[in-house]
Amino acid sequence: MSYRSLMKFHLKDYRRGALILLSILVCVDIAFVLLMKLFPALDMGSADSIFSVNRNIMSIFMLVSMIVTVAITFPLMSSFSVTRRDFYFSSLLAVLAFCITAALAESAIYLIGRAVLPAIGLPVDVGRPLASSAYEFGMTLLDISVVTFLIGGCFYRFKIIIGIISANLYFFSIALIARLFPSLEYMQDSVIFSPSEFTRPGTTLLMWAIIALCVTAGWFVYRRTDVRM
């Protein structure tokens, strides 16, 4: 399978998943709006909760997508004689494209919500610079993806004990980094929005360094992983 065909496979797979994700987001957002309007006595927070729910759903989608990529797509591609190198880097490229698209889509949903919700009596309190908001959320999704890809690979290659150790090691490291660098606290909760903190000098560089480290470690895991059908 050529690299171009491999990318088409990934993008077709993500396109199908994106349609499902969009359907879920629309249904959930409509349900939240109806509950807020019809049952105002329910303590559901402000209308801004809708945007937090959207971010959570997208984050969960990326988590599940990477688990499926490790458990199903990896052995499937290997059965088609796709090299581990082509599989790994084409998967990362497809993930990067999807994270950018998802971040832009989330910002578009916010713009629509900011225009529509006040018109039906649900004021939106959040004011966000859209460019830094999309960048921050896209980076968060990318971090979730590459970390899940890495930890999933550890489970696949080294079985459950090493997989659990690798997961705990990551979360311990993130907790430590977040204490040392408050501008990275959002990494512990993908719905936290703090663009002013995120764009501090050095924060973006550190975030990219963490992602690059996970990508590099992931390659060393996958390059010698035996395929189990």
MOPELIN-V613270 format. One record per residue. N is the residue number from 1. RES is the residue in three letters. SS is DSSP state (A for helix, B for strand, O for the rest). Layout:
# MOPELIN-V613270
n=N res=RES ss=SS
n=N res=RES ss=SS
This chain:
# MOPELIN-V613270
n=1 res=MET ss=O
n=2 res=SER ss=O
n=3 res=TYR ss=A
n=4 res=ARG ss=A
n=5 res=SER ss=A
n=6 res=LEU ss=A
n=7 res=MET ss=A
n=8 res=LYS ss=A
n=9 res=PHE ss=A
n=10 res=HIS ss=A
n=11 res=LEU ss=A
n=12 res=LYS ss=A
n=13 res=ASP ss=A
n=14 res=TYR ss=A
n=15 res=ARG ss=A
n=16 res=ARG ss=A
n=17 res=GLY ss=A
n=18 res=ALA ss=A
n=19 res=LEU ss=A
n=20 res=ILE ss=A
n=21 res=LEU ss=A
n=22 res=LEU ss=A
n=23 res=SER ss=A
n=24 res=ILE ss=A
n=25 res=LEU ss=A
n=26 res=VAL ss=A
n=27 res=CYS ss=A
n=28 res=VAL ss=A
n=29 res=ASP ss=A
n=30 res=ILE ss=A
n=31 res=ALA ss=A
n=32 res=PHE ss=A
n=33 res=VAL ss=A
n=34 res=LEU ss=A
n=35 res=LEU ss=A
n=36 res=MET ss=A
n=37 res=LYS ss=A
n=38 res=LEU ss=A
n=39 res=PHE ss=O
n=40 res=PRO ss=O
n=41 res=ALA ss=O
n=42 res=LEU ss=O
n=43 res=ASP ss=O
n=44 res=MET ss=O
n=45 res=GLY ss=O
n=46 res=SER ss=O
n=47 res=ALA ss=O
n=48 res=ASP ss=O
n=49 res=SER ss=A
n=50 res=ILE ss=A
n=51 res=PHE ss=A
n=52 res=SER ss=A
n=53 res=VAL ss=A
n=54 res=ASN ss=A
n=55 res=ARG ss=A
n=56 res=ASN ss=A
n=57 res=ILE ss=A
n=58 res=MET ss=A
n=59 res=SER ss=A
n=60 res=ILE ss=A
n=61 res=PHE ss=A
n=62 res=MET ss=A
n=63 res=LEU ss=A
n=64 res=VAL ss=A
n=65 res=SER ss=A
n=66 res=MET ss=A
n=67 res=ILE ss=A
n=68 res=VAL ss=A
n=69 res=THR ss=A
n=70 res=VAL ss=A
n=71 res=ALA ss=A
n=72 res=ILE ss=A
n=73 res=THR ss=A
n=74 res=PHE ss=A
n=75 res=PRO ss=A
n=76 res=LEU ss=A
n=77 res=MET ss=A
n=78 res=SER ss=A
n=79 res=SER ss=A
n=80 res=PHE ss=O
n=81 res=SER ss=O
n=82 res=VAL ss=O
n=83 res=THR ss=O
n=84 res=ARG ss=A
n=85 res=ARG ss=A
n=86 res=ASP ss=A
n=87 res=PHE ss=A
n=88 res=TYR ss=A
n=89 res=PHE ss=A
n=90 res=SER ss=A
n=91 res=SER ss=A
n=92 res=LEU ss=A
n=93 res=LEU ss=A
n=94 res=ALA ss=A
n=95 res=VAL ss=A
n=96 res=LEU ss=A
n=97 res=ALA ss=A
n=98 res=PHE ss=A
n=99 res=CYS ss=A
n=100 res=ILE ss=A
n=101 res=THR ss=A
n=102 res=ALA ss=A
n=103 res=ALA ss=A
n=104 res=LEU ss=A
n=105 res=ALA ss=A
n=106 res=GLU ss=A
n=107 res=SER ss=A
n=108 res=ALA ss=A
n=109 res=ILE ss=A
n=110 res=TYR ss=A
n=111 res=LEU ss=A
n=112 res=ILE ss=A
n=113 res=GLY ss=A
n=114 res=ARG ss=A
n=115 res=ALA ss=A
n=116 res=VAL ss=A
n=117 res=LEU ss=A
n=118 res=PRO ss=A
n=119 res=ALA ss=A
n=120 res=ILE ss=A
n=121 res=GLY ss=O
n=122 res=LEU ss=O
n=123 res=PRO ss=O
n=124 res=VAL ss=O
n=125 res=ASP ss=O
n=126 res=VAL ss=O
n=127 res=GLY ss=O
n=128 res=ARG ss=O
n=129 res=PRO ss=O
n=130 res=LEU ss=A
n=131 res=ALA ss=A
n=132 res=SER ss=A
n=133 res=SER ss=A
n=134 res=ALA ss=A
n=135 res=TYR ss=A
n=136 res=GLU ss=A
n=137 res=PHE ss=A
n=138 res=GLY ss=A
n=139 res=MET ss=A
n=140 res=THR ss=A
n=141 res=LEU ss=A
n=142 res=LEU ss=A
n=143 res=ASP ss=A
n=144 res=ILE ss=A
n=145 res=SER ss=A
n=146 res=VAL ss=A
n=147 res=VAL ss=A
n=148 res=THR ss=A
n=149 res=PHE ss=A
n=150 res=LEU ss=A
n=151 res=ILE ss=A
n=152 res=GLY ss=A
n=153 res=GLY ss=A
n=154 res=CYS ss=A
n=155 res=PHE ss=A
n=156 res=TYR ss=A
n=157 res=ARG ss=A
n=158 res=PHE ss=A
n=159 res=LYS ss=A
n=160 res=ILE ss=A
n=161 res=ILE ss=A
n=162 res=ILE ss=A
n=163 res=GLY ss=A
n=164 res=ILE ss=A
n=165 res=ILE ss=A
n=166 res=SER ss=A
n=167 res=ALA ss=A
n=168 res=ASN ss=A
n=169 res=LEU ss=A
n=170 res=TYR ss=A
n=171 res=PHE ss=A
n=172 res=PHE ss=A
n=173 res=SER ss=A
n=174 res=ILE ss=A
n=175 res=ALA ss=A
n=176 res=LEU ss=A
n=177 res=ILE ss=A
n=178 res=ALA ss=A
n=179 res=ARG ss=A
n=180 res=LEU ss=A
n=181 res=PHE ss=O
n=182 res=PRO ss=A
n=183 res=SER ss=A
n=184 res=LEU ss=A
n=185 res=GLU ss=A
n=186 res=TYR ss=A
n=187 res=MET ss=A
n=188 res=GLN ss=A
n=189 res=ASP ss=O
n=190 res=SER ss=O
n=191 res=VAL ss=O
n=192 res=ILE ss=O
n=193 res=PHE ss=O
n=194 res=SER ss=O
n=195 res=PRO ss=A
n=196 res=SER ss=A
n=197 res=GLU ss=A
n=198 res=PHE ss=A
n=199 res=THR ss=O
n=200 res=ARG ss=O
n=201 res=PRO ss=O
n=202 res=GLY ss=O
n=203 res=THR ss=A
n=204 res=THR ss=A
n=205 res=LEU ss=A
n=206 res=LEU ss=A
n=207 res=MET ss=A
n=208 res=TRP ss=A
n=209 res=ALA ss=A
n=210 res=ILE ss=A
n=211 res=ILE ss=A
n=212 res=ALA ss=A
n=213 res=LEU ss=A
n=214 res=CYS ss=A
n=215 res=VAL ss=A
n=216 res=THR ss=A
n=217 res=ALA ss=A
n=218 res=GLY ss=A
n=219 res=TRP ss=A
n=220 res=PHE ss=A
n=221 res=VAL ss=A
n=222 res=TYR ss=A
n=223 res=ARG ss=O
n=224 res=ARG ss=O
n=225 res=THR ss=O
n=226 res=ASP ss=O
n=227 res=VAL ss=O
n=228 res=ARG ss=O
n=229 res=MET ss=O
